[in-house]
Amino acid sequence: MEKLNSLVSQLENVQTELDDEIIEEVINVIQTREQGLALELVGSLPANHPFTPFVVALAHKINNK
């Protein structure tokens, strides 16, 4: 059970790191309004990731400017 808890904790830490990286990239998109980066971001997210709708909307908004 201890090993399972350790693996769960490790997975949570990795997910937190990934979320932080995605947030940083979204901030870069907002600051630079770079369409290519926005589209790259959308393509890098798994379909079931909670940030996907936000990033898709952001990319669409940047694309329309």
PDB file of N, CA, C, O and CB in Angstrom:
ATOM      1  N   MET A   1       0.822  -1.195   0.000  1.00  0.00           N
ATOM      2  CA  MET A   1       0.000   0.000   0.000  1.00  0.00           C
ATOM      3  C   MET A   1       0.872   1.269   0.000  1.00  0.00           C
ATOM      4  O   MET A   1       0.535   2.274  -0.627  1.00  0.00           O
ATOM      5  CB  MET A   1      -0.939  -0.007   1.215  1.00  0.00           C
ATOM      6  N   GLU A   2       1.987   1.193   0.712  1.00  0.00           N
ATOM      7  CA  GLU A   2       2.893   2.339   0.774  1.00  0.00           C
ATOM      8  C   GLU A   2       3.463   2.660  -0.608  1.00  0.00           C
ATOM      9  O   GLU A   2       3.598   3.825  -0.983  1.00  0.00           O
ATOM     10  CB  GLU A   2       4.035   2.067   1.768  1.00  0.00           C
ATOM     11  N   LYS A   3       3.797   1.603  -1.358  1.00  0.00           N
ATOM     12  CA  LYS A   3       4.335   1.812  -2.709  1.00  0.00           C
ATOM     13  C   LYS A   3       3.272   2.452  -3.604  1.00  0.00           C
ATOM     14  O   LYS A   3       3.584   3.337  -4.400  1.00  0.00           O
ATOM     15  CB  LYS A   3       4.820   0.467  -3.323  1.00  0.00           C
ATOM     16  N   LEU A   4       2.035   2.014  -3.478  1.00  0.00           N
ATOM     17  CA  LEU A   4       0.944   2.590  -4.266  1.00  0.00           C
ATOM     18  C   LEU A   4       0.766   4.070  -3.924  1.00  0.00           C
ATOM     19  O   LEU A   4       0.602   4.900  -4.818  1.00  0.00           O
ATOM     20  CB  LEU A   4      -0.372   1.817  -4.018  1.00  0.00           C
ATOM     21  N   ASN A   5       0.796   4.395  -2.647  1.00  0.00           N
ATOM     22  CA  ASN A   5       0.682   5.797  -2.239  1.00  0.00           C
ATOM     23  C   ASN A   5       1.833   6.627  -2.794  1.00  0.00           C
ATOM     24  O   ASN A   5       1.642   7.775  -3.196  1.00  0.00           O
ATOM     25  CB  ASN A   5       0.646   5.908  -0.712  1.00  0.00           C
ATOM     26  N   SER A   6       3.018   6.045  -2.813  1.00  0.00           N
ATOM     27  CA  SER A   6       4.185   6.735  -3.355  1.00  0.00           C
ATOM     28  C   SER A   6       4.015   6.991  -4.850  1.00  0.00           C
ATOM     29  O   SER A   6       4.337   8.073  -5.340  1.00  0.00           O
ATOM     30  CB  SER A   6       5.459   5.917  -3.097  1.00  0.00           C
ATOM     31  N   LEU A   7       3.510   5.997  -5.568  1.00  0.00           N
ATOM     32  CA  LEU A   7       3.288   6.158  -7.010  1.00  0.00           C
ATOM     33  C   LEU A   7       2.220   7.211  -7.292  1.00  0.00           C
ATOM     34  O   LEU A   7       2.360   8.007  -8.220  1.00  0.00           O
ATOM     35  CB  LEU A   7       2.880   4.820  -7.639  1.00  0.00           C
ATOM     36  N   VAL A   8       1.165   7.213  -6.498  1.00  0.00           N
ATOM     37  CA  VAL A   8       0.104   8.210  -6.665  1.00  0.00           C
ATOM     38  C   VAL A   8       0.662   9.607  -6.417  1.00  0.00           C
ATOM     39  O   VAL A   8       0.367  10.542  -7.161  1.00  0.00           O
ATOM     40  CB  VAL A   8      -1.081   7.921  -5.706  1.00  0.00           C
ATOM     41  N   SER A   9       1.457   9.740  -5.382  1.00  0.00           N
ATOM     42  CA  SER A   9       2.068  11.029  -5.066  1.00  0.00           C
ATOM     43  C   SER A   9       2.986  11.482  -6.197  1.00  0.00           C
ATOM     44  O   SER A   9       2.989  12.654  -6.575  1.00  0.00           O
ATOM     45  CB  SER A   9       2.851  10.945  -3.748  1.00  0.00           C
ATOM     46  N   GLN A  10       3.759  10.551  -6.729  1.00  0.00           N
ATOM     47  CA  GLN A  10       4.663  10.872  -7.840  1.00  0.00           C
ATOM     48  C   GLN A  10       3.863  11.320  -9.063  1.00  0.00           C
ATOM     49  O   GLN A  10       4.236  12.290  -9.723  1.00  0.00           O
ATOM     50  CB  GLN A  10       5.547   9.649  -8.194  1.00  0.00           C
ATOM     51  N   LEU A  11       2.775  10.626  -9.369  1.00  0.00           N
ATOM     52  CA  LEU A  11       1.922  10.988 -10.501  1.00  0.00           C
ATOM     53  C   LEU A  11       1.328  12.380 -10.300  1.00  0.00           C
ATOM     54  O   LEU A  11       1.282  13.179 -11.236  1.00  0.00           O
ATOM     55  CB  LEU A  11       0.797   9.949 -10.687  1.00  0.00           C
ATOM     56  N   GLU A  12       0.881  12.668  -9.099  1.00  0.00           N
ATOM     57  CA  GLU A  12       0.318  13.990  -8.813  1.00  0.00           C
ATOM     58  C   GLU A  12       1.370  15.080  -8.998  1.00  0.00           C
ATOM     59  O   GLU A  12       1.067  16.155  -9.517  1.00  0.00           O
ATOM     60  CB  GLU A  12      -0.245  14.037  -7.383  1.00  0.00           C
ATOM     61  N   ASN A  13       2.595  14.809  -8.580  1.00  0.00           N
ATOM     62  CA  ASN A  13       3.669  15.788  -8.750  1.00  0.00           C
ATOM     63  C   ASN A  13       3.973  16.037 -10.220  1.00  0.00           C
ATOM     64  O   ASN A  13       4.175  17.180 -10.631  1.00  0.00           O
ATOM     65  CB  ASN A  13       4.928  15.319  -8.033  1.00  0.00           C
ATOM     66  N   VAL A  14       4.007  14.970 -11.012  1.00  0.00           N
ATOM     67  CA  VAL A  14       4.264  15.109 -12.446  1.00  0.00           C
ATOM     68  C   VAL A  14       3.139  15.905 -13.097  1.00  0.00           C
ATOM     69  O   VAL A  14       3.398  16.774 -13.929  1.00  0.00           O
ATOM     70  CB  VAL A  14       4.407  13.720 -13.120  1.00  0.00           C
ATOM     71  N   GLN A  15       1.885  15.614 -12.724  1.00  0.00           N
ATOM     72  CA  GLN A  15       0.748  16.343 -13.297  1.00  0.00           C
ATOM     73  C   GLN A  15       0.815  17.822 -12.928  1.00  0.00           C
ATOM     74  O   GLN A  15       0.512  18.683 -13.754  1.00  0.00           O
ATOM     75  CB  GLN A  15      -0.584  15.735 -12.815  1.00  0.00           C
ATOM     76  N   THR A  16       1.207  18.116 -11.704  1.00  0.00           N
ATOM     77  CA  THR A  16       1.345  19.509 -11.274  1.00  0.00           C
ATOM     78  C   THR A  16       2.409  20.220 -12.097  1.00  0.00           C
ATOM     79  O   THR A  16       2.216  21.363 -12.513  1.00  0.00           O
ATOM     80  CB  THR A  16       1.693  19.584  -9.778  1.00  0.00           C
ATOM     81  N   GLU A  17       3.534  19.547 -12.333  1.00  0.00           N
ATOM     82  CA  GLU A  17       4.595  20.139 -13.154  1.00  0.00           C
ATOM     83  C   GLU A  17       4.102  20.410 -14.572  1.00  0.00           C
ATOM     84  O   GLU A  17       4.381  21.467 -15.139  1.00  0.00           O
ATOM     85  CB  GLU A  17       5.824  19.217 -13.191  1.00  0.00           C
ATOM     86  N   LEU A  18       3.371  19.459 -15.142  1.00  0.00           N
ATOM     87  CA  LEU A  18       2.832  19.647 -16.491  1.00  0.00           C
ATOM     88  C   LEU A  18       1.847  20.805 -16.520  1.00  0.00           C
ATOM     89  O   LEU A  18       1.878  21.630 -17.434  1.00  0.00           O
ATOM     90  CB  LEU A  18       2.152  18.362 -16.986  1.00  0.00           C
ATOM     91  N   ASP A  19       0.975  20.868 -15.525  1.00  0.00           N
ATOM     92  CA  ASP A  19       0.010  21.964 -15.460  1.00  0.00           C
ATOM     93  C   ASP A  19       0.727  23.307 -15.373  1.00  0.00           C
ATOM     94  O   ASP A  19       0.329  24.269 -16.028  1.00  0.00           O
ATOM     95  CB  ASP A  19      -0.931  21.785 -14.257  1.00  0.00           C
ATOM     96  N   ASP A  20       1.783  23.373 -14.567  1.00  0.00           N
ATOM     97  CA  ASP A  20       2.546  24.611 -14.432  1.00  0.00           C
ATOM     98  C   ASP A  20       3.179  25.011 -15.759  1.00  0.00           C
ATOM     99  O   ASP A  20       3.190  26.190 -16.111  1.00  0.00           O
ATOM    100  CB  ASP A  20       3.627  24.458 -13.360  1.00  0.00           C
ATOM    101  N   GLU A  21       3.706  24.034 -16.498  1.00  0.00           N
ATOM    102  CA  GLU A  21       4.305  24.328 -17.803  1.00  0.00           C
ATOM    103  C   GLU A  21       3.251  24.849 -18.771  1.00  0.00           C
ATOM    104  O   GLU A  21       3.508  25.786 -19.527  1.00  0.00           O
ATOM    105  CB  GLU A  21       4.984  23.072 -18.384  1.00  0.00           C
ATOM    106  N   ILE A  22       2.073  24.248 -18.749  1.00  0.00           N
ATOM    107  CA  ILE A  22       0.992  24.684 -19.641  1.00  0.00           C
ATOM    108  C   ILE A  22       0.569  26.105 -19.286  1.00  0.00           C
ATOM    109  O   ILE A  22       0.352  26.929 -20.174  1.00  0.00           O
ATOM    110  CB  ILE A  22      -0.221  23.720 -19.553  1.00  0.00           C
ATOM    111  N   ILE A  23       0.452  26.393 -17.998  1.00  0.00           N
ATOM    112  CA  ILE A  23       0.079  27.737 -17.569  1.00  0.00           C
ATOM    113  C   ILE A  23       1.117  28.752 -18.044  1.00  0.00           C
ATOM    114  O   ILE A  23       0.758  29.829 -18.520  1.00  0.00           O
ATOM    115  CB  ILE A  23      -0.069  27.795 -16.034  1.00  0.00           C
ATOM    116  N   GLU A  24       2.391  28.418 -17.919  1.00  0.00           N
ATOM    117  CA  GLU A  24       3.450  29.321 -18.384  1.00  0.00           C
ATOM    118  C   GLU A  24       3.330  29.588 -19.881  1.00  0.00           C
ATOM    119  O   GLU A  24       3.494  30.723 -20.328  1.00  0.00           O
ATOM    120  CB  GLU A  24       4.831  28.734 -18.067  1.00  0.00           C
ATOM    121  N   GLU A  25       3.047  28.551 -20.647  1.00  0.00           N
ATOM    122  CA  GLU A  25       2.917  28.722 -22.097  1.00  0.00           C
ATOM    123  C   GLU A  25       1.685  29.547 -22.444  1.00  0.00           C
ATOM    124  O   GLU A  25       1.728  30.355 -23.372  1.00  0.00           O
ATOM    125  CB  GLU A  25       2.847  27.357 -22.793  1.00  0.00           C
ATOM    126  N   VAL A  26       0.594  29.360 -21.718  1.00  0.00           N
ATOM    127  CA  VAL A  26      -0.610  30.168 -21.953  1.00  0.00           C
ATOM    128  C   VAL A  26      -0.293  31.637 -21.686  1.00  0.00           C
ATOM    129  O   VAL A  26      -0.718  32.516 -22.436  1.00  0.00           O
ATOM    130  CB  VAL A  26      -1.794  29.689 -21.052  1.00  0.00           C
ATOM    131  N   ILE A  27       0.447  31.898 -20.624  1.00  0.00           N
ATOM    132  CA  ILE A  27       0.855  33.273 -20.326  1.00  0.00           C
ATOM    133  C   ILE A  27       1.702  33.828 -21.468  1.00  0.00           C
ATOM    134  O   ILE A  27       1.536  34.986 -21.852  1.00  0.00           O
ATOM    135  CB  ILE A  27       1.641  33.336 -18.993  1.00  0.00           C
ATOM    136  N   ASN A  28       2.607  33.016 -22.014  1.00  0.00           N
ATOM    137  CA  ASN A  28       3.415  33.453 -23.164  1.00  0.00           C
ATOM    138  C   ASN A  28       2.539  33.799 -24.354  1.00  0.00           C
ATOM    139  O   ASN A  28       2.787  34.783 -25.050  1.00  0.00           O
ATOM    140  CB  ASN A  28       4.419  32.366 -23.560  1.00  0.00           C
ATOM    141  N   VAL A  29       1.513  32.988 -24.586  1.00  0.00           N
ATOM    142  CA  VAL A  29       0.602  33.247 -25.704  1.00  0.00           C
ATOM    143  C   VAL A  29      -0.101  34.575 -25.494  1.00  0.00           C
ATOM    144  O   VAL A  29      -0.203  35.384 -26.416  1.00  0.00           O
ATOM    145  CB  VAL A  29      -0.433  32.107 -25.852  1.00  0.00           C
ATOM    146  N   ILE A  30      -0.583  34.797 -24.286  1.00  0.00           N
ATOM    147  CA  ILE A  30      -1.292  36.041 -24.000  1.00  0.00           C
ATOM    148  C   ILE A  30      -0.363  37.237 -24.195  1.00  0.00           C
ATOM    149  O   ILE A  30      -0.763  38.253 -24.764  1.00  0.00           O
ATOM    150  CB  ILE A  30      -1.856  36.027 -22.563  1.00  0.00           C
ATOM    151  N   GLN A  31       0.863  37.114 -23.728  1.00  0.00           N
ATOM    152  CA  GLN A  31       1.805  38.233 -23.807  1.00  0.00           C
ATOM    153  C   GLN A  31       2.284  38.495 -25.229  1.00  0.00           C
ATOM    154  O   GLN A  31       2.451  39.651 -25.616  1.00  0.00           O
ATOM    155  CB  GLN A  31       2.997  37.968 -22.915  1.00  0.00           C
ATOM    156  N   THR A  32       2.503  37.462 -26.001  1.00  0.00           N
ATOM    157  CA  THR A  32       3.073  37.647 -27.338  1.00  0.00           C
ATOM    158  C   THR A  32       2.034  37.640 -28.443  1.00  0.00           C
ATOM    159  O   THR A  32       2.296  38.104 -29.552  1.00  0.00           O
ATOM    160  CB  THR A  32       4.084  36.580 -27.609  1.00  0.00           C
ATOM    161  N   ARG A  33       0.854  37.114 -28.140  1.00  0.00           N
ATOM    162  CA  ARG A  33      -0.210  36.973 -29.148  1.00  0.00           C
ATOM    163  C   ARG A  33       0.300  36.235 -30.391  1.00  0.00           C
ATOM    164  O   ARG A  33      -0.053  36.568 -31.522  1.00  0.00           O
ATOM    165  CB  ARG A  33      -0.759  38.361 -29.548  1.00  0.00           C
ATOM    166  N   GLU A  34       1.119  35.249 -30.151  1.00  0.00           N
ATOM    167  CA  GLU A  34       1.723  34.496 -31.244  1.00  0.00           C
ATOM    168  C   GLU A  34       0.816  33.332 -31.624  1.00  0.00           C
ATOM    169  O   GLU A  34       0.634  32.398 -30.844  1.00  0.00           O
ATOM    170  CB  GLU A  34       3.131  33.986 -30.851  1.00  0.00           C
ATOM    171  N   GLN A  35       0.257  33.390 -32.808  1.00  0.00           N
ATOM    172  CA  GLN A  35      -0.690  32.385 -33.260  1.00  0.00           C
ATOM    173  C   GLN A  35      -0.060  31.001 -33.319  1.00  0.00           C
ATOM    174  O   GLN A  35      -0.684  30.025 -32.902  1.00  0.00           O
ATOM    175  CB  GLN A  35      -1.239  32.761 -34.618  1.00  0.00           C
ATOM    176  N   GLY A  36       1.148  30.897 -33.822  1.00  0.00           N
ATOM    177  CA  GLY A  36       1.789  29.592 -33.963  1.00  0.00           C
ATOM    178  C   GLY A  36       1.947  28.880 -32.639  1.00  0.00           C
ATOM    179  O   GLY A  36       1.723  27.672 -32.550  1.00  0.00           O
ATOM    180  N   LEU A  37       2.330  29.612 -31.611  1.00  0.00           N
ATOM    181  CA  LEU A  37       2.488  29.011 -30.291  1.00  0.00           C
ATOM    182  C   LEU A  37       1.145  28.568 -29.738  1.00  0.00           C
ATOM    183  O   LEU A  37       1.051  27.514 -29.109  1.00  0.00           O
ATOM    184  CB  LEU A  37       3.157  29.994 -29.329  1.00  0.00           C
ATOM    185  N   ALA A  38       0.114  29.356 -29.962  1.00  0.00           N
ATOM    186  CA  ALA A  38      -1.220  28.981 -29.491  1.00  0.00           C
ATOM    187  C   ALA A  38      -1.667  27.676 -30.135  1.00  0.00           C
ATOM    188  O   ALA A  38      -2.199  26.794 -29.460  1.00  0.00           O
ATOM    189  CB  ALA A  38      -2.234  30.097 -29.792  1.00  0.00           C
ATOM    190  N   LEU A  39      -1.454  27.557 -31.423  1.00  0.00           N
ATOM    191  CA  LEU A  39      -1.861  26.334 -32.114  1.00  0.00           C
ATOM    192  C   LEU A  39      -1.015  25.146 -31.682  1.00  0.00           C
ATOM    193  O   LEU A  39      -1.519  24.028 -31.578  1.00  0.00           O
ATOM    194  CB  LEU A  39      -1.764  26.520 -33.625  1.00  0.00           C
ATOM    195  N   GLU A  40       0.264  25.380 -31.430  1.00  0.00           N
ATOM    196  CA  GLU A  40       1.144  24.319 -30.941  1.00  0.00           C
ATOM    197  C   GLU A  40       0.690  23.843 -29.561  1.00  0.00           C
ATOM    198  O   GLU A  40       0.700  22.647 -29.269  1.00  0.00           O
ATOM    199  CB  GLU A  40       2.608  24.810 -30.884  1.00  0.00           C
ATOM    200  N   LEU A  41       0.297  24.783 -28.733  1.00  0.00           N
ATOM    201  CA  LEU A  41      -0.193  24.450 -27.393  1.00  0.00           C
ATOM    202  C   LEU A  41      -1.432  23.567 -27.470  1.00  0.00           C
ATOM    203  O   LEU A  41      -1.533  22.563 -26.765  1.00  0.00           O
ATOM    204  CB  LEU A  41      -0.507  25.728 -26.602  1.00  0.00           C
ATOM    205  N   VAL A  42      -2.366  23.943 -28.324  1.00  0.00           N
ATOM    206  CA  VAL A  42      -3.602  23.169 -28.455  1.00  0.00           C
ATOM    207  C   VAL A  42      -3.279  21.747 -28.888  1.00  0.00           C
ATOM    208  O   VAL A  42      -3.867  20.794 -28.376  1.00  0.00           O
ATOM    209  CB  VAL A  42      -4.564  23.834 -29.465  1.00  0.00           C
ATOM    210  N   GLY A  43      -2.357  21.599 -29.820  1.00  0.00           N
ATOM    211  CA  GLY A  43      -1.996  20.277 -30.313  1.00  0.00           C
ATOM    212  C   GLY A  43      -1.266  19.427 -29.295  1.00  0.00           C
ATOM    213  O   GLY A  43      -1.242  18.202 -29.417  1.00  0.00           O
ATOM    214  N   SER A  44      -0.668  20.053 -28.290  1.00  0.00           N
ATOM    215  CA  SER A  44       0.114  19.290 -27.318  1.00  0.00           C
ATOM    216  C   SER A  44      -0.700  18.795 -26.134  1.00  0.00           C
ATOM    217  O   SER A  44      -0.210  17.986 -25.346  1.00  0.00           O
ATOM    218  CB  SER A  44       1.244  20.126 -26.818  1.00  0.00           C
ATOM    219  N   LEU A  45      -1.919  19.259 -25.997  1.00  0.00           N
ATOM    220  CA  LEU A  45      -2.741  18.848 -24.855  1.00  0.00           C
ATOM    221  C   LEU A  45      -3.545  17.600 -25.186  1.00  0.00           C
ATOM    222  O   LEU A  45      -4.068  17.477 -26.294  1.00  0.00           O
ATOM    223  CB  LEU A  45      -3.684  19.983 -24.433  1.00  0.00           C
ATOM    224  N   PRO A  46      -3.651  16.672 -24.240  1.00  0.00           N
ATOM    225  CA  PRO A  46      -4.548  15.540 -24.455  1.00  0.00           C
ATOM    226  C   PRO A  46      -5.999  16.034 -24.480  1.00  0.00           C
ATOM    227  O   PRO A  46      -6.335  17.019 -23.824  1.00  0.00           O
ATOM    228  CB  PRO A  46      -4.353  14.463 -23.347  1.00  0.00           C
ATOM    229  N   ALA A  47      -6.835  15.359 -25.225  1.00  0.00           N
ATOM    230  CA  ALA A  47      -8.222  15.793 -25.398  1.00  0.00           C
ATOM    231  C   ALA A  47      -8.971  15.915 -24.074  1.00  0.00           C
ATOM    232  O   ALA A  47      -9.857  16.759 -23.940  1.00  0.00           O
ATOM    233  CB  ALA A  47      -8.952  14.828 -26.303  1.00  0.00           C
ATOM    234  N   ASN A  48      -8.625  15.089 -23.104  1.00  0.00           N
ATOM    235  CA  ASN A  48      -9.363  15.111 -21.840  1.00  0.00           C
ATOM    236  C   ASN A  48      -8.719  16.010 -20.789  1.00  0.00           C
ATOM    237  O   ASN A  48      -9.136  15.989 -19.631  1.00  0.00           O
ATOM    238  CB  ASN A  48      -9.482  13.711 -21.296  1.00  0.00           C
ATOM    239  N   HIS A  49      -7.717  16.796 -21.163  1.00  0.00           N
ATOM    240  CA  HIS A  49      -7.053  17.673 -20.191  1.00  0.00           C
ATOM    241  C   HIS A  49      -7.993  18.823 -19.834  1.00  0.00           C
ATOM    242  O   HIS A  49      -8.666  19.362 -20.712  1.00  0.00           O
ATOM    243  CB  HIS A  49      -5.700  18.220 -20.756  1.00  0.00           C
ATOM    244  N   PRO A  50      -8.046  19.204 -18.562  1.00  0.00           N
ATOM    245  CA  PRO A  50      -8.992  20.253 -18.154  1.00  0.00           C
ATOM    246  C   PRO A  50      -8.718  21.625 -18.774  1.00  0.00           C
ATOM    247  O   PRO A  50      -9.629  22.450 -18.839  1.00  0.00           O
ATOM    248  CB  PRO A  50      -8.972  20.383 -16.664  1.00  0.00           C
ATOM    249  N   PHE A  51      -7.495  21.891 -19.229  1.00  0.00           N
ATOM    250  CA  PHE A  51      -7.180  23.190 -19.824  1.00  0.00           C
ATOM    251  C   PHE A  51      -7.503  23.257 -21.312  1.00  0.00           C
ATOM    252  O   PHE A  51      -7.468  24.341 -21.894  1.00  0.00           O
ATOM    253  CB  PHE A  51      -5.723  23.507 -19.614  1.00  0.00           C
ATOM    254  N   THR A  52      -7.814  22.128 -21.939  1.00  0.00           N
ATOM    255  CA  THR A  52      -8.007  22.113 -23.387  1.00  0.00           C
ATOM    256  C   THR A  52      -9.043  23.132 -23.859  1.00  0.00           C
ATOM    257  O   THR A  52      -8.742  23.895 -24.777  1.00  0.00           O
ATOM    258  CB  THR A  52      -8.420  20.732 -23.832  1.00  0.00           C
ATOM    259  N   PRO A  53     -10.247  23.187 -23.283  1.00  0.00           N
ATOM    260  CA  PRO A  53     -11.221  24.178 -23.781  1.00  0.00           C
ATOM    261  C   PRO A  53     -10.718  25.619 -23.660  1.00  0.00           C
ATOM    262  O   PRO A  53     -10.954  26.439 -24.547  1.00  0.00           O
ATOM    263  CB  PRO A  53     -12.534  24.039 -23.021  1.00  0.00           C
ATOM    264  N   PHE A  54     -10.034  25.918 -22.571  1.00  0.00           N
ATOM    265  CA  PHE A  54      -9.501  27.265 -22.374  1.00  0.00           C
ATOM    266  C   PHE A  54      -8.454  27.593 -23.430  1.00  0.00           C
ATOM    267  O   PHE A  54      -8.476  28.673 -24.021  1.00  0.00           O
ATOM    268  CB  PHE A  54      -8.899  27.404 -20.972  1.00  0.00           C
ATOM    269  N   VAL A  55      -7.543  26.662 -23.664  1.00  0.00           N
ATOM    270  CA  VAL A  55      -6.466  26.910 -24.623  1.00  0.00           C
ATOM    271  C   VAL A  55      -7.016  26.992 -26.042  1.00  0.00           C
ATOM    272  O   VAL A  55      -6.547  27.809 -26.834  1.00  0.00           O
ATOM    273  CB  VAL A  55      -5.397  25.809 -24.532  1.00  0.00           C
ATOM    274  N   VAL A  56      -7.995  26.168 -26.376  1.00  0.00           N
ATOM    275  CA  VAL A  56      -8.618  26.233 -27.704  1.00  0.00           C
ATOM    276  C   VAL A  56      -9.284  27.596 -27.896  1.00  0.00           C
ATOM    277  O   VAL A  56      -9.136  28.220 -28.947  1.00  0.00           O
ATOM    278  CB  VAL A  56      -9.659  25.087 -27.886  1.00  0.00           C
ATOM    279  N   ALA A  57     -10.016  28.055 -26.881  1.00  0.00           N
ATOM    280  CA  ALA A  57     -10.672  29.365 -26.973  1.00  0.00           C
ATOM    281  C   ALA A  57      -9.639  30.479 -27.105  1.00  0.00           C
ATOM    282  O   ALA A  57      -9.828  31.423 -27.872  1.00  0.00           O
ATOM    283  CB  ALA A  57     -11.562  29.612 -25.740  1.00  0.00           C
ATOM    284  N   LEU A  58      -8.559  30.365 -26.361  1.00  0.00           N
ATOM    285  CA  LEU A  58      -7.491  31.359 -26.423  1.00  0.00           C
ATOM    286  C   LEU A  58      -6.845  31.378 -27.807  1.00  0.00           C
ATOM    287  O   LEU A  58      -6.615  32.448 -28.371  1.00  0.00           O
ATOM    288  CB  LEU A  58      -6.434  31.076 -25.348  1.00  0.00           C
ATOM    289  N   ALA A  59      -6.554  30.207 -28.349  1.00  0.00           N
ATOM    290  CA  ALA A  59      -5.949  30.124 -29.682  1.00  0.00           C
ATOM    291  C   ALA A  59      -6.881  30.720 -30.729  1.00  0.00           C
ATOM    292  O   ALA A  59      -6.438  31.419 -31.640  1.00  0.00           O
ATOM    293  CB  ALA A  59      -5.615  28.663 -30.037  1.00  0.00           C
ATOM    294  N   HIS A  60      -8.178  30.438 -30.595  1.00  0.00           N
ATOM    295  CA  HIS A  60      -9.159  30.976 -31.541  1.00  0.00           C
ATOM    296  C   HIS A  60      -9.191  32.504 -31.467  1.00  0.00           C
ATOM    297  O   HIS A  60      -9.230  33.183 -32.493  1.00  0.00           O
ATOM    298  CB  HIS A  60     -10.564  30.395 -31.256  1.00  0.00           C
ATOM    299  N   LYS A  61      -9.174  33.033 -30.247  1.00  0.00           N
ATOM    300  CA  LYS A  61      -9.203  34.486 -30.070  1.00  0.00           C
ATOM    301  C   LYS A  61      -7.955  35.129 -30.671  1.00  0.00           C
ATOM    302  O   LYS A  61      -8.044  36.153 -31.348  1.00  0.00           O
ATOM    303  CB  LYS A  61      -9.321  34.845 -28.577  1.00  0.00           C
ATOM    304  N   ILE A  62      -6.802  34.532 -30.424  1.00  0.00           N
ATOM    305  CA  ILE A  62      -5.549  35.068 -30.970  1.00  0.00           C
ATOM    306  C   ILE A  62      -5.556  34.985 -32.493  1.00  0.00           C
ATOM    307  O   ILE A  62      -5.092  35.903 -33.169  1.00  0.00           O
ATOM    308  CB  ILE A  62      -4.332  34.304 -30.399  1.00  0.00           C
ATOM    309  N   ASN A  63      -6.076  33.893 -33.029  1.00  0.00           N
ATOM    310  CA  ASN A  63      -6.127  33.690 -34.473  1.00  0.00           C
ATOM    311  C   ASN A  63      -6.998  34.750 -35.146  1.00  0.00           C
ATOM    312  O   ASN A  63      -6.735  35.135 -36.285  1.00  0.00           O
ATOM    313  CB  ASN A  63      -6.657  32.289 -34.795  1.00  0.00           C
ATOM    314  N   ASN A  64      -8.020  35.218 -34.456  1.00  0.00           N
ATOM    315  CA  ASN A  64      -8.937  36.202 -35.037  1.00  0.00           C
ATOM    316  C   ASN A  64      -8.430  37.634 -34.944  1.00  0.00           C
ATOM    317  O   ASN A  64      -9.061  38.541 -35.487  1.00  0.00           O
ATOM    318  CB  ASN A  64     -10.270  36.108 -34.362  1.00  0.00           C
ATOM    319  N   LYS A  65      -7.309  37.859 -34.271  1.00  0.00           N
ATOM    320  CA  LYS A  65      -6.788  39.234 -34.136  1.00  0.00           C
ATOM    321  C   LYS A  65      -5.877  39.585 -35.269  1.00  0.00           C
ATOM    322  O   LYS A  65      -5.351  40.697 -35.317  1.00  0.00           O
ATOM    323  CB  LYS A  65      -6.049  39.410 -32.823  1.00  0.00           C
TER     324      LYS A  65
END
